[in-house]
Amino acid sequence: PRSTQSRSSAASDVYKRQADSHLKKLSIYFSRRGHEVHLITWNFMGVDTHILDGVDGVTVHYLGGNNPKFNKWFFPLTTPKIIKILREIQPDILHTLYLLPYSVHGVLCGFHPHIAAAWGSDVLVAPQKNPIFKHMVKLVLAKADRINSVSPLVSTSCIRLGADASKIFIAPIGVDTKLFTPSVDGDVVRRQLRWEKNPIIICTRNFEGIYNIDILINAMPYILEKKPDVRLILLGSGSLEDRFKQMVKKFGLVSAVKFTGYVPNEQVPKYLAASDVYVSPTLSDGLSVSNLEAMACGVFPIITDIPVAKYIITHGVNGFIAPTDSPKKLAELIVEALDDDKLREKAAEINRRMVEEKYDLNVLTAQLEEEYRKLASKVC
């Protein structure tokens, strides 16, 4: 770096809870370490980038526009604005979080050194669905100086799309293990919901098609046949929220299902602590921090049978792996988990240890900082 205080710039506005929590944690970590941090972002989809306003060492640059959701894809309009900001702040590193479209902007800006972060669906789903997206991803993977992958699965997908394996480093989105801990008291949530004695299932995935929440709602009637006192917390928001609420009403599940809406990351642990089983029914994932947060809190995880599952779950040992298309089978696994206290207790021990050893936020962020230093030193 040019000085002991390096400057980094990040561009992203992913889904609300993930963007809020991850960008906030990264920005605060680096600012406290003496780095100058600049966040270039659109403010849309409810993403609260104002959480960083007033944080020492962090400057937020809003790109604005009447339709940010459209403007982020309209490169001729937006990229020149980013170039102007980069010329003004002269960062040591540009780190774009999520390949589509943020890393594309990074490539079009022509700034180096540039780290492009691949988080999951940007390489696992989008290139297969759309040839234009595939072309964009391949362009980013070819032009970026380094590629920040969140898991071995994502790394393999990047290589298949033409990335040079030597440019890839794995830095998952870490978990704040002091915030997400089994010692959190969940009783306050149970009392608020008046579910003090009920077995509780929780899902913290957003209400978008890729997360396959339908299958969990469809599983609830089967679960209630076996265990009528079971309750479900759906913690999140998204474009399919009204549809899911209609499903719950249609199935007569209103008294058994709670939609919390958006919950700040700092408040999520108490909901997890109130729960017995965590379900992630997604159709695709890179390495979900939502799964890791639940595991850190000691909640028994059931995740769907997608490639990344094998990296964190051994079926029947520290969780269950469920099919993506069978509500009845998912229900059977949930009931089995609720009936087996010893299995849940043993899984909680294994999962807490795994998160502490492999996915602790401070450890992973320190490793990312070292990647920044190495890359910045090459251009000094």
N, C-alpha and C positions, 0 to 999 in steps of 0.2 A: 504494500500500500504506500501511497505518497507520504503518509504520516502515521502516527500511532492511532489516529482516528480515521478509519476508512469509511468511505461513503458507499452505501448500497441502495439500490432502488428496486422496488418490486411492483409488478402490475398484476392485479387479480380482483375478482369479485364473484367468487363461487357461491354456493348456497349459503344462506344466512349464518347458521350456527357455526359451520365449518370455517367460513371466511372470517367471521367475527373473532372466533377463538384462536385460530391458528395465526392469522396475521397480527392480532394483538400480542400474542405470546412471543412470536418471532421479533416483532418490532421492539417490544419492551426489553427483551433479552439483549438485543444488540445495542440498543441505546444505553442500557445500564453498563454494558461492557465498553463504553466510550466511543462507539461508532455513531456516525451521522446517518440516519435512516430517512429515506424519502419513499413514500407510497404514492404511486400513480394509479388512480382508480376511477371507475364510474360508480355512481351511487344509485343503485337500482335493486329491484327484487327485495327491498327491505334491508339490504346489507348496511349495517350500522358502522360505517367507517368513521363516524364522529367519536367512536370509543377511543380514538387515538388523538383527538384534538386536545392540545394542552400537555401532552406527554413530552417531557424534555428530550431533545435529541431526535424527535420524530416530526417530519413535515409531511402533511397530506396534500397532494395535488389532485384536485377534482377536474376531470375532463369535461363534465357537463354535457350540454346538448338537450334538446327537447325530448328525445327518445333514446336514452342510453342503451336500452336493450338492442336497438337497431344500430346505433352509432358504433358500438364496439366491433361490429362486423363490417362497417363501411370504412374500409382502410384509407381511401383517398381523403376522407374528412378527418379521421382521427389520428392516423400515424404522424402527420406533420405536427400536430399538437404535442405528441410525445417527444418527437425529435427536438422541438423547441425547449421543452422542459429539461431534457437530457443535456442539451448544450448549456443551459443555465446552471445546472447543479454539478455537472461534470463528475458523475459517480465513478468509483473504482470498479464496481460490479453492477451489472444489470441482471436481476434474477426475476424471470417471468414465471408466475405460478399458474400452471395449467396450459397445455399446448395450444388449445383452441379457444378463442382466437389470440390470447394474450402473447404467447410466444411468437406467433406470426407477426404481430406488431413489432416485437423485439428484433426479429430478423429484418423486417422492412426498414427499421430505423438504422440498420447497419452498425449498431453499437457493439463494441467488444471491450472486455470479455463479457460474454452473455451466457448465463446458466438458464436452461429451459427445464421446468419441472413437469414431469409426466406423473399424473396422479391416479390414472385408472381408465375411465371411460374414454379419455382423449386418445388412448392408443388401443384399448381393448374393444371398443364398440364403434366409435365414430368412423374410423377408416374403413370398417367393413360395411357400414351403412351408406356411405356417400363417397364417390370417387374424388370429389373436390376436396373433402376433408382429408382423404388419404394423401392427396398431393400436397396439401398444406403441411400435414404432419411430417411427411418425408422431407419436405423443404426445411422445416425447423430442425429435424434430427441431423440433417446434413450440415446446416449452417451454424448451429449453436456450438460454442466452445466446450461446454460441459452439459451433461444431461443428468438432472436430479430425478432419479426413479424412487418410488416409495416401496418397491418390493422386487424380489427376484422375478416374479411373474411379469411385472411391468417392464423390467429390464429385458427379458426375453422377447417380449412383444416389440420393444423398440428396435432390437437387433434384427428381428424379422422384417421390420419396415425400413431397414437400411442403415441403422445407426452403427457407428463405429464403437465396438464394445469397450475400447480403451477410454472413451469419453464419458462413460456412464459411472456414476457413483450412487449407492443406495442410501437414502436418508429419509426414513419414514416420518410421517407426521406423528410426533411423540405425544405421550400422555403426561400431564402434570400429576405425578404420583402422590403429591402432597394434598392435592385437591380431590382427586379420584381415589378414594381409599375405603376399605371395608369398615373403618371406624366412624364413617358419617352416619348420623342418626336419621333414619327414614320415617320415624314415627310421626313427625309433624305432617308429612304428606298423607300418610294413612289416616290420620285424624281429620285432616281437611276433606278427604274424599269419603270419610266414614266407612273406610274399608279396613278397620283395625285388625280384623280376624280373617280377612280374605286372602287366599293365594293370589299373587299379582304377577301378571306377565307385562313386560314393557318392550316397546319398540321405539327407537330414537332415530329412525331413518326418515328422510323427507318424503313428502307426498308427491312423488313423481313416478312415472311408469317404470323406470329402471329398478326402483326399489321394491316393486311387486307386493305392495301392502295388501292388495286384494286377497292374496292367498291366506294371510293371517286372519283377516276379517271372516273369510269363508270357513276358516277352521274353528272359529269360536262356537258355532252351534254344536259341533262334534265334541268340543271340550266340555261345554256346559251339560251335555248329556251324561258325561261321566262325573263331572265335578261342578255342580250348579253354582257353587260359591266363588268360582274363579272370576277375576276381573282383569281388564286389559287397559293399559295406559298407552295411548298413541301420542308420543311427544314429538311434535314437529309441525311443519306447515308445507304448503306447496300447491301447485295448480290443480291437483286432484282432490283437494280437501272436501269440497262439496259433494263430489261423487262418493267418497268414502262415508261421509255422514249419512247420505241417502241409503247406502248399503246397510249401515248399522241400524237405521230406522226400519228398513224393509225386513230385516231379519229379527226384529224385536230385541235388539241388543243395547238399547239406549242406556239402561240402568247398569249394564255390565262393561261399558266402554267409555273411557274418558279421553276426549280430545283436549290437550293442554294448550294448543297453539305454540307459538315460538317461546322457547325458554332460554334465557342467557346461559352460556356455558357454565358459569360459576354456580348456577342453580341446578344443573343437571344431576350432580352426584346425589342429592337428597331424593330424587325420583328413582334413581338406580338403587339406592339403599333401601327404598321401600319395597323393592321388587324381588321376586324369587327366581324368575326366568326371564332372560333377555332373548328376543328373536330378531334376527336380521334376515328377511326373506328375499334379499336383493338378487337380481339376475346377473349382475356384474359388479366387481370391486377390484381396486388395486390392492390396498391394505387399509381397511376402514378404521379410522380412529374411533368411530362410534363403538365398534366391536371391542377395541382395546380398552376404552373407558369403562365399559360394562365389566369386562374381565378384571380390570384393576379394582373395581368395587366389590368383587366377589359374587356377582350375579351369574347364574349358570347360563352359558351361551348356547343357543341353537342357531346355526347359520346354514344357509342353503349350500347345496353341493355345486359350488363353482370352483374353478381352479385354485383360487387363493386360500380356500378353506383349509387345505392340507398343511399350510404353513403355520397355522395357529391352533387347529383343533385335531385331536385324535378322538375319533368317534367312540363314545362310551367311556372315555377316560376324563377328559377335561371339558367335555361338551358333546353336543350331538350335531350331526350333519344331516340335513333334511333335503328331500327332493324339491325342486323349484316349482313343481306343477301338481302337487297332491295335498290339498287342504286336510284330507283325512289322515294321511301319514304324518303331516306336521302336527296335527292334533294329538295323535297317539304319542309322539315323542314328547310333547309338552306335558301331557298327563303323566307319562313315565318319569319325567324329570321332577315333577311336583310330588310324586309319590316316593321318591328316593332321597331322603334327607342326607344319607351318608355320601351318596354320589355327588350331590351338590356341594357338600362341605369339602370333600376331597378335591373337587374341581376348583373350588375357590382358592385353595392353597396353591395348587399348581399354577393357576392363571395369574395370581398376584405375583408370584415369583417370576414368571415369564415376562410380565410387563416391566417389572423392576429391572430385570437383567437385560432386556432387549429393546424396550420401547420407552424408556424414561426420557421425558422431554428435555431436561437439562443436559443429559449425556448426548442425545442426538443433535441438539442445537450447537453444542460445543464442537461436535464433529463437522457440522455444516460451517461453522465459523472457520475451522481449519481449512476446509475446502476453499472458502473465500480467500483466505490469506495466501494459500498456495497459488491460486489462479491470479490474484492481484499482483503477486510478486513477480510473475512471469512477464508482466508488461511494464514493470518499473525500470 
